Amino acid sequence: MRFILAIYVFGIFFSYGVFCSSSEKPGNDQKISLEKVAHVRGLSEGPHWDVRTQKLYFVQIWKQLIYSYNPATEEVFYAYIKNGPVSIVSTIEDTPGKLLVASGTDIVLVTWDGESNDDNPEIKVLLNSIEKDKKGYRFNDGKVDALGRFWAGTMCQLNHKNIPKVGTLYIVEDDVNGKLNIETKISSVSISNGLDWQSDNKVFYYIDTLTDKVFAYDFDVSSSNITNKRVLIDVKEKGFKGYPDGMTIDTDGNLWVALVHGSKVLHVDSKSGTILKEIDFPVKMVTSVAFGGPNLDILYVTTATYDFPDKIVDENGGPIFALKNLGVKGFPPHLFKLNNNYE
């Protein structure tokens, strides 16, 4: 039986009304708090928790910035990536102080410890121009799998329009010969977006934003093969506004999905597609989600001011929010496996 509960909670900087609709038993939502933890403007995306440093990394796509946020000190620092728009940031196995970054249509290695602002960090291009000679293409979202391989997808935007079915989801792996290998996993994608895996590595979840759907695939971790595509949830059929964007999974095996242009995060049963919880935000463009904190029980949520640099959608969008007391935890993110010394 569904019930609706309006909750008013106080954030660190000011108060928000958090609206939760849930199919869970009454009482689970009463302690949920929503806090604004970083004051930024732009297209904030790609949250990634670094377990080693206890920092949250995220990006500002069009401003070409990587940010670090330290919850212990509340400090926020940035690094400017001169290579181009930056959409994905990930930490690297056994390589502190370096980050794997998708910038434009390149994959680059950035040397930055997140402890101060840096307008010119050291950047090394590892994989150049994935979509060669194609105007308007860039990487959009990605994540590292359990074997340390980087899954990253592209999209195309021209004249303030998203061009459908021309993007690709790739898998990138560092080989023993000193180069990155790349393979196509899904083609004819409109906006390659949120992705994650079940902890047993038997199911892969993927969002192509303009389809309105979250898809599930059977997954073979050793070969990286994905098969048996099916729809887990169609957000339009469920009656929601906006589009599915970034996504993460909790230790119960259920998904958390950001609704861009929809002002919500959805908690989704990964087997049935049932909406377990919906949480409203005081901004329109909710872009992505990632668990973090010492106990991995804080859901960090990125938002946006605009989707194109000169097209403001929400003057209040862009900040990073923290959802606490959700009653669930996430997994530490997988780290990219770099086999070679790219000094």
Backbone hydrogen bonds, N-H to C=O, Kabsch-Sander energy under -0.5 kcal/mol:
donor,donor_aa,acceptor,acceptor_aa,energy
3,F,22,S,-1.5
5,L,20,C,-2.1
7,I,5,L,-0.5
7,I,18,V,-1.9
9,V,7,I,-0.6
9,V,16,Y,-1.8
11,G,9,V,-0.6
11,G,14,F,-1.3
16,Y,9,V,-2.1
18,V,7,I,-2.5
18,V,16,Y,-0.6
19,F,17,G,-0.6
20,C,5,L,-1.8
20,C,18,V,-0.6
21,S,278,E,-1.2
22,S,3,F,-1.6
23,S,276,L,-1.3
24,E,276,L,-0.7
28,N,25,K,-1.4
30,Q,27,G,-0.7
32,I,29,D,-1.4
33,S,324,K,-1.8
35,E,322,A,-2.4
37,V,35,E,-0.7
37,V,320,I,-2.5
38,A,320,I,-1.4
40,V,38,A,-1.0
44,S,42,G,-1.0
44,S,303,T,-1.2
45,E,59,V,-2.3
48,H,57,Y,-2.8
50,D,55,K,-3.2
51,V,49,W,-0.8
54,Q,50,D,-1.7
55,K,50,D,-1.1
56,L,69,Y,-2.7
57,Y,48,H,-3.1
57,Y,55,K,-0.6
58,F,67,Y,-1.8
59,V,45,E,-2.6
60,Q,65,L,-2.6
61,I,43,L,-2.0
61,I,59,V,-0.5
64,Q,60,Q,-0.7
64,Q,61,I,-1.1
65,L,60,Q,-1.9
66,I,79,A,-2.4
67,Y,58,F,-3.5
68,S,77,F,-2.5
69,Y,56,L,-2.6
70,N,75,E,-2.5
73,T,70,N,-0.7
74,E,70,N,-2.6
75,E,70,N,-0.7
77,F,68,S,-2.1
79,A,66,I,-2.3
80,Y,118,D,-2.4
81,I,64,Q,-3.3
82,K,80,Y,-0.9
84,G,81,I,-1.4
86,V,61,I,-1.4
87,S,102,A,-2.3
88,I,102,A,-1.0
90,S,100,L,-2.2
92,I,98,K,-0.6
93,E,336,F,-2.7
95,T,92,I,-1.6
98,K,95,T,-1.2
99,L,110,V,-2.7
100,L,90,S,-2.9
101,V,99,L,-0.5
101,V,108,V,-2.6
102,A,88,I,-1.9
103,S,101,V,-0.6
103,S,106,D,-2.3
104,G,85,P,-3.0
106,D,103,S,-2.5
107,I,127,L,-2.4
108,V,101,V,-3.1
109,L,124,K,-3.1
110,V,99,L,-2.7
110,V,108,V,-0.5
111,T,122,E,-2.4
112,W,97,G,-1.8
112,W,110,V,-0.8
118,D,78,Y,-2.1
122,E,111,T,-0.6
124,K,109,L,-2.4
126,L,107,I,-2.5
126,L,124,K,-0.5
127,L,107,I,-2.0
130,I,105,T,-3.1
132,K,129,S,-0.5
132,K,130,I,-0.9
134,K,131,E,-1.3
135,K,133,D,-0.6
137,Y,134,K,-1.2
138,R,155,M,-1.9
139,F,104,G,-2.8
140,N,153,G,-2.9
141,D,153,G,-0.7
143,K,151,W,-2.3
145,D,149,R,-2.7
148,G,145,D,-2.0
150,F,172,V,-2.8
151,W,143,K,-3.1
151,W,149,R,-0.6
152,A,150,F,-0.6
152,A,170,Y,-1.9
153,G,141,D,-2.5
154,T,168,T,-2.6
155,M,138,R,-2.1
156,C,190,S,-0.6
157,Q,136,G,-2.3
158,L,161,K,-2.2
161,K,158,L,-1.1
163,I,156,C,-2.5
163,I,161,K,-0.6
166,V,163,I,-0.6
166,V,189,V,-0.9
167,G,189,V,-3.8
169,L,186,I,-3.1
170,Y,152,A,-2.8
170,Y,168,T,-0.6
171,I,183,E,-2.4
172,V,150,F,-3.3
173,E,181,N,-2.5
174,D,337,K,-0.5
175,D,179,K,-2.4
178,G,175,D,-0.9
181,N,173,E,-3.4
183,E,171,I,-2.1
185,K,169,L,-3.3
186,I,169,L,-1.6
189,V,167,G,-2.5
192,S,154,T,-1.0
193,N,207,I,-2.4
194,G,245,D,-1.6
196,D,205,Y,-1.7
198,Q,203,V,-2.3
201,N,198,Q,-2.2
204,F,217,Y,-2.4
205,Y,196,D,-3.3
206,Y,215,F,-2.2
207,I,194,G,-2.1
208,D,213,K,-0.8
209,T,191,I,-2.0
209,T,207,I,-0.6
211,T,208,D,-2.2
212,D,209,T,-1.9
213,K,208,D,-0.7
214,V,233,I,-2.5
215,F,206,Y,-3.2
215,F,213,K,-0.5
216,A,230,R,-2.8
217,Y,204,F,-2.4
218,D,227,T,-3.0
219,F,202,K,-2.2
220,D,225,N,-2.3
221,V,219,F,-0.6
224,S,220,D,-2.3
225,N,220,D,-0.6
227,T,218,D,-2.1
230,R,216,A,-2.1
232,L,214,V,-2.7
232,L,230,R,-0.6
233,I,214,V,-1.5
235,V,212,D,-2.5
235,V,233,I,-0.6
238,K,234,D,-1.5
239,G,236,K,-1.4
240,F,235,V,-2.5
243,Y,260,V,-2.5
245,D,258,A,-2.7
246,G,287,T,-2.5
248,T,256,W,-1.9
250,D,254,N,-2.6
251,T,329,K,-2.9
253,G,250,D,-2.1
255,L,268,V,-2.4
256,W,248,T,-2.7
257,V,266,L,-2.8
258,A,246,G,-2.6
259,L,264,K,-2.7
260,V,243,Y,-1.9
260,V,258,A,-0.7
261,H,284,K,-0.5
262,G,259,L,-1.6
262,G,284,K,-0.7
263,S,259,L,-0.6
263,S,284,K,-2.1
264,K,259,L,-0.9
265,V,279,I,-1.8
266,L,257,V,-3.0
267,H,277,K,-3.2
268,V,255,L,-3.1
268,V,266,L,-0.6
269,D,274,T,-3.0
273,G,269,D,-2.1
276,L,267,H,-2.7
276,L,274,T,-0.8
277,K,267,H,-1.4
278,E,21,S,-1.3
279,I,265,V,-2.6
280,D,19,F,-1.6
281,F,263,S,-2.6
285,M,304,A,-0.5
286,V,259,L,-0.9
286,V,284,K,-1.2
287,T,285,M,-0.7
287,T,302,T,-2.2
288,S,302,T,-1.1
290,A,300,Y,-1.9
292,G,298,I,-2.6
296,L,293,G,-1.5
298,I,292,G,-2.1
299,L,323,L,-2.4
300,Y,290,A,-3.1
300,Y,298,I,-0.8
301,V,321,F,-2.8
302,T,288,S,-2.1
303,T,319,P,-0.5
304,A,285,M,-1.7
305,T,42,G,-3.2
307,D,311,K,-0.8
308,F,311,K,-0.7
311,K,308,F,-2.2
313,V,305,T,-2.5
314,D,305,T,-2.4
317,G,314,D,-1.7
320,I,38,A,-1.8
321,F,301,V,-2.6
322,A,35,E,-2.9
323,L,299,L,-2.7
324,K,33,S,-2.5
324,K,322,A,-0.6
326,L,297,D,-0.6
330,G,296,L,-3.0
331,F,249,I,-0.6
336,F,91,T,-1.9
337,K,148,G,-2.2
338,L,336,F,-0.9
339,N,337,K,-0.7
342,Y,340,N,-0.9
